[in-house]
Amino acid sequence: MDFWQVLPAAFALVLIFEGLLPFLSPGRWRDMLSVVQQMDDRSIRFIGLGSMLVGLLMLNWVH
């Protein structure tokens, strides 16, 4: 498999996982968004950085 075959599959999986919470529990998803709206930029950036690092570690582990 080359990069251009894996990229759309990876993007599709991201969309599937991102859509699970609003589909299964829209009220909880709305509550989560209101909490995130109240967070400062530094906290949101820290969460994003942590998410990227976990993703990189998982990708390294798989390969």
C-alpha positions in Angstrom: 0.0 0.0 0.0 1.3 3.4 -0.8 0.6 6.7 0.9 -2.2 7.8 -1.4 -4.2 4.6 -0.7 -3.8 4.8 3.1 -4.5 8.5 3.5 -8.2 8.4 2.4 -8.7 5.3 4.6 -7.2 7.1 7.6 -9.3 10.2 6.9 -12.4 8.1 6.7 -11.6 6.5 10.1 -11.1 9.9 11.6 -14.6 11.0 10.4 -16.2 7.8 11.7 -14.7 8.1 15.1 -15.4 11.9 15.3 -19.0 11.2 14.4 -19.6 8.5 17.0 -20.2 10.7 20.0 -22.7 13.2 18.4 -24.5 10.3 16.9 -24.8 8.2 20.0 -25.2 11.0 22.6 -25.9 14.4 21.1 -26.7 16.0 24.5 -23.4 14.9 26.0 -21.6 16.1 22.9 -23.3 19.5 23.2 -22.3 19.7 26.9 -18.7 18.8 26.0 -18.6 21.6 23.5 -19.8 24.1 26.0 -17.0 23.0 28.4 -14.5 23.4 25.6 -15.8 26.8 24.7 -15.0 28.0 28.3 -11.4 26.7 28.1 -8.5 29.0 27.4 -6.4 28.6 24.3 -3.4 27.3 26.1 -5.4 24.3 27.5 -6.9 23.5 24.1 -3.4 23.6 22.5 -2.1 21.3 25.2 -4.9 18.8 24.5 -4.2 19.0 20.8 -0.5 18.5 21.3 -1.2 15.5 23.5 -3.5 14.0 21.0 -0.9 14.4 18.2 1.8 12.8 20.3 -0.4 9.9 21.2 -1.3 9.5 17.5 2.4 9.6 16.6 3.3 7.0 19.2 0.4 4.7 18.0 1.5 5.1 14.4 5.1 4.3 15.4 3.9 1.3 17.3 1.8 -0.1 14.4 4.7 0.3 12.0 
